[in-house]
Amino acid sequence: MNELFFSLGIESWKPWATALVLPPLPFLVLVLVGARLMFRRRLLAWFLILLAVLGLWFGATVALGSTLVRVLTQPPPSLIEREITELRKAPKTAIVVLGGGRRVLAPEYGVSSLNERSIERLRFGIWLSRGTQLPLLFSGGVGHVAPTGASEAEIAARVAEQEFGLKLRWTEGNSRDTRENARASVALLQAAGIERIVLVTHGYHMTRARGHFEREMAPHGMKLVLAPMGLPASRRLVAMDWIPTDQGFELVRLALREWLGRVVGA
């Protein structure tokens, strides 16, 4: 499906398509369909409305969100201390941090900035780079239908140097999605003689990112090391997890968006 978007030159439609198929829109449509059928097929109408209400409720709970993240995205485990030690000063190895979005203007700073997901990934990438003494690449441009301005990579380079005191070795600011992140990053690093990539992104995003990077790296015989971050701590569900919250709504959408991205190859 993703290839179809690109072949037709309508890749900029992807954010709109995503918004149409992810909650809450499908459940709102069910409510409207149920209302339309109320005077002709009352039983079916109430069934659709009840289904929509349940979907809207549980679609904003941490209980469902955390379950979907685990089942649909299958995040890999984080690196352990021994694995990080083995990476220290590893030859022909580089860390790649994938961007997750930007703020065109952060009024408190007076300039553009990274959003929460991107800054978390950059922070972990810098921590890992300092612990292993490996060079760092940040990959991220301007997303589809996003406002023009500085790319995520340009912003990351400034933030890394000014706020973390680390100069990025490489920046890749032309990619618009994960597929292009992989293609551009692999091409850049392969030309620089890199043979192994340590990939940094959120755990829920890693499975999709891994697929794209492995496809791009395979022809060059490059190796991939996964360094997921932002993994949830294991715990039992509590009563509050079944109550709709902002966190629950975000988790459900993240899980469904990642699953949908893998299905269509985005």
Summary of the structure (lengths in Angstrom):
residues: 266
radius of gyration: 20.7
end to end distance: 8.1
largest distance: 71.4
contacts: 857
relative contact order: 0.17
helix: 56%
strand: 14%
